[in-house]
Amino acid sequence: MYTPSLEKLSSELSRLPGIGPKTALRLSYFILRSPKDYVTALSEALVDVKNKVKLCEKCYSYTEQVLCRICLDPNRDNNLLCIVENPSDIPQIDSSGAFKGRYHVLHGVISPMEGISPRDLKIEPLFKRVQASKGTEDQINEVVLALDADLEGDTTALYIAKTLKTYDINVTRIAHGIPIGGDIDYIDHRTLGRALENRVQI
Amino acid sequence: MYTPSLEKLSSELSRLPGIGPKTALRLSYFILRSPKDYVTALSEALVDVKNKVKLCEKCYSYTEQVLCRICLDPNRDNNLLCIVENPSDIPQIDSSGAFKGRYHVLHGVISPMEGISPRDLKIEPLFKRVQASKGTEDQINEVVLALDADLEGDTTALYIAKTLKTYDINVTRIAHGIPIGGDIDYIDHRTLGRALENRVQI
């Protein structure tokens, strides 16, 4: 390549996750051949998303208003709160149809390795939110932790559970086990171990 | 997702080649979490590439000037011209180190199926360029066709060769055959057939 602007675009694109230098170059050539309308639209969409999207003041999910659509929805169970790591977890959980409560986004998990402490997450606002609901008709009775079953997820779940239990709240965690349709022969030992520990009466 | 600007970005990104809706959504979330500086830089790089990059007036490769770097390079063999389909083929061929001549980009190949005729390509300027060089000290003596060995590539190569031969020019084509390190057991029949046809004396 002998064109600084093409090299620049290629290098910016290769900073995206899963986009290596070869893919970035291929995308750059595609953009160069694309109609100007499309490139303008993509460029504006990038800036727009940063300018318009902010965190919901209640649950810290993404919204373009003060509160997000789920927090504003009157047909949800205020007594049930699901804790997730990222805003992207919410549509995933919601599309299962098995949860009709509210959400709270931590924006990460506790990770001493990466220097992420509870202070860096939306954990304090969670505690405040739960406490503030006490005695009101919207009192949060159960907090469901929907975090990954890795070291950081487990640490974060335990940390949150420890504090919330002092508030006299039912703290639960989504089940980890064999996926539906999963073949026991091919499941890793840790998942199988967890599935056995968490066995349920039939 | 409940944020129009996030959905918009996701839909624009999913129009890129090799980026499906899931990857587009993942990239959108990444962009939302990225520093504003990066997003601005990426957005500007997109617009810049469309505004700044144009076609070299001589070889039709990409450049930000009137002529591209290869056309301006005084240390290249003017008598040798390599014909490629796309500007992206040039760095590929150049990095082999086996070609030190000039290039000419067709911007496609003849394809009756897709309705692409010689008129839609930079074939006429190629003929003019070759003719204009005649009798000068930069006379083009050999044209090397570096096109894919598929139906469209073959058609285009034959079309160009037919006209150029009337100009009394040596027209060659890059060799197609077994790749270096390729195992004959795993090579397709067409490549093997071509490798046999084009066998060389040792």
Interface residues (C-beta under 8 A of the other chain):
Chain A: M1 Y2 T3 P4 S5 L6 K8 L9 E12 L13 R15 L16 P17 G18 T23 L25 R26 L27 S28 Y29 F30 I31 L32 S34 K36 Y38 V39 T40 A41 L42 S43 E44 A45 L46 V47 D48 V49 K50 K52 V53 S61 Y62 T63 E64 C68 R69 I70 N86 P87 S88 P91
Chain B: M1 Y2 T3 P4 S5 L6 K8 L9 E12 L13 R15 L16 P17 G18 T23 L25 R26 L27 S28 Y29 F30 I31 L32 S34 K36 Y38 V39 T40 A41 L42 S43 E44 A45 L46 V47 D48 V49 K50 N51 K52 V53 S61 Y62 T63 E64 C68 R69 I70 N86 P87 S88 P91
